[in-house]
Amino acid sequence: MVMLIDLNPSIVALMVMSVILVAAFVGWMLYQKRRTAHLRDSFGPEYDRELEKTGNRDKAEALLLQRKERVEHLNLRPLLSSDRARFLGAWRALQARFVDSPETAIADADRLVTEVMEKRGYPVTDFDQRAADVSVDHPVVVENYREAHAIALRQSRNEASTEELRQGLIHYRALLDELVSEELAPGKAA
């Protein structure tokens, strides 16, 4: 014998609404979790840096998404082989000058990396914006870039040791290697 329960339509509506709200909440939580995992994978150490800087996951992720969107709208392009050869030759000459003049070599390295970035299509007017833009496609070496730039700034005030200048050059080289040897990220138009 089947027993039928006569439910009030408003109770049924309330139960349906509750199920929909729970499903929406679970869906939103899964979306947030996937977004976090994707950003953490995409930005690597830069994700953790931004999280520490802002102290808020949602704010950090919003900033990283803004960066990504900004870079997607830039006209980034690969280097011509002639430009690549010219930049690598300039780097070799710069490294050779380091022995005799480490102070000028670090400033030259900063200018050379900026020139490569400009040739690739990155806006180069503001260092912080440059670093943020570079972090989208080069999240591992962007911290090298920040450190190298900080050393170059200390050197401009005559506050950097020769060992720091050597480390700065190594940091610049890490980013330069990626910028001159890398093709565009998949999905980017030339």
C-alpha positions in Angstrom: 0.0 0.0 0.0 1.4 3.3 -1.0 0.8 6.2 1.3 0.6 9.6 -0.3 1.5 12.6 1.6 -0.3 15.8 0.9 2.4 18.4 0.9 1.7 22.1 1.0 2.8 23.7 -2.3 4.7 26.4 -0.4 6.7 23.7 1.5 7.5 22.0 -1.8 8.7 25.3 -3.3 10.8 25.9 -0.2 12.4 22.5 -0.5 13.1 23.0 -4.2 14.6 26.4 -3.5 16.8 24.9 -0.8 18.1 22.2 -3.1 18.8 24.9 -5.8 20.7 27.1 -3.3 22.8 24.2 -2.0 23.6 23.1 -5.6 24.6 26.7 -6.5 26.8 27.0 -3.4 28.5 23.7 -4.2 29.0 24.8 -7.8 30.5 28.1 -6.7 32.9 26.5 -4.3 34.1 24.0 -7.0 34.5 26.9 -9.4 36.6 28.8 -6.8 38.7 25.8 -6.1 39.4 25.2 -9.8 40.2 28.9 -10.4 42.6 28.8 -7.4 44.4 25.7 -8.7 44.6 27.1 -12.2 46.1 30.4 -11.0 48.5 28.7 -8.7 49.7 26.4 -11.5 49.9 29.3 -14.0 51.7 31.8 -11.8 53.7 29.5 -9.6 55.7 31.4 -7.0 54.1 34.7 -8.2 50.8 33.4 -6.9 52.3 33.0 -3.4 54.0 36.4 -3.6 50.8 38.2 -4.5 48.9 36.3 -1.8 51.4 37.3 0.8 51.4 40.9 -0.4 47.6 41.3 -0.3 46.9 39.0 2.6 43.6 38.0 0.9 43.1 35.1 -1.6 40.2 36.7 -3.5 42.1 40.0 -3.9 45.3 38.3 -5.0 43.5 36.2 -7.5 41.6 39.1 -8.9 44.9 41.0 -9.4 46.4 38.0 -11.1 43.4 37.6 -13.4 43.7 41.4 -14.2 47.3 40.9 -15.1 46.5 37.9 -17.3 43.8 39.8 -19.1 46.0 42.9 -19.6 48.8 40.8 -21.1 46.3 39.0 -23.4 45.6 42.4 -24.9 49.2 43.3 -25.5 50.7 42.8 -29.0 53.4 40.4 -27.9 55.6 39.0 -30.7 58.5 36.7 -31.0 61.9 38.2 -31.9 63.3 38.0 -35.4 66.3 35.8 -35.6 68.5 38.9 -36.4 67.2 40.6 -33.3 67.8 37.5 -31.2 71.4 37.3 -32.5 72.0 41.0 -31.8 70.7 40.8 -28.3 72.7 37.7 -27.5 75.8 39.4 -28.9 75.2 42.5 -26.8 74.8 40.2 -23.8 78.2 38.5 -24.4 79.9 41.8 -24.8 78.2 43.0 -21.6 79.4 40.0 -19.7 83.0 40.5 -20.9 82.9 44.1 -19.7 81.7 43.0 -16.2 85.3 42.0 -15.2 86.6 45.5 -15.8 83.5 47.5 -14.9 80.8 45.6 -13.0 79.1 48.9 -12.0 78.3 49.8 -15.6 77.6 46.2 -16.7 74.6 46.0 -14.3 73.1 49.2 -15.7 73.7 48.0 -19.2 72.0 44.7 -18.4 69.0 46.5 -17.1 68.8 48.6 -20.3 69.3 45.5 -22.5 66.6 43.5 -20.8 64.2 46.5 -21.1 65.1 46.8 -24.8 64.4 43.1 -25.4 61.1 43.5 -23.6 60.2 46.5 -25.7 61.1 44.7 -28.9 58.8 41.8 -27.8 55.9 44.2 -27.3 55.9 44.8 -23.6 55.1 48.3 -22.4 58.3 49.5 -20.6 57.5 52.8 -19.0 57.0 51.6 -15.4 59.1 48.9 -13.8 56.4 47.5 -11.5 54.0 47.2 -14.5 56.7 45.6 -16.5 57.4 43.0 -13.8 53.6 42.3 -13.4 53.3 41.9 -17.2 56.3 39.6 -17.4 54.9 37.5 -14.5 52.1 36.2 -16.6 54.3 34.3 -19.1 57.5 34.1 -17.0 56.3 33.5 -13.4 59.4 31.7 -12.3 62.0 34.3 -13.4 60.1 37.4 -12.6 61.5 37.4 -9.1 65.0 37.2 -10.6 64.1 40.3 -12.6 62.8 42.2 -9.5 66.0 41.3 -7.6 68.3 42.2 -10.4 66.5 45.6 -10.8 66.8 46.2 -7.0 70.5 45.5 -7.2 70.8 47.9 -10.2 69.0 50.6 -8.2 71.3 50.0 -5.2 74.3 50.3 -7.6 73.0 53.6 -8.9 73.4 54.8 -5.3 76.8 53.1 -5.0 75.5 50.7 -2.4 76.0 47.3 -4.1 78.9 45.0 -3.7 80.7 43.3 -6.5 79.1 40.0 -5.5 75.7 41.6 -5.5 76.4 42.9 -9.0 77.5 39.4 -10.1 74.2 38.0 -8.7 72.3 40.8 -10.4 73.8 39.9 -13.8 72.9 36.2 -13.2 69.3 37.2 -12.5 69.1 39.4 -15.6 70.5 36.6 -17.6 67.7 34.2 -16.5 65.0 36.5 -17.8 67.0 37.4 -20.9 67.4 33.8 -21.8 63.6 33.3 -21.7 62.8 36.4 -23.6 65.2 35.9 -26.5 64.8 32.1 -26.8 61.1 31.7 -26.2 58.5 31.7 -28.9 55.1 33.2 -28.0 53.0 31.3 -25.5 50.4 29.0 -27.1 47.3 30.9 -28.3 49.1 34.3 -28.6 48.9 35.9 -32.0 52.0 37.5 -33.5 
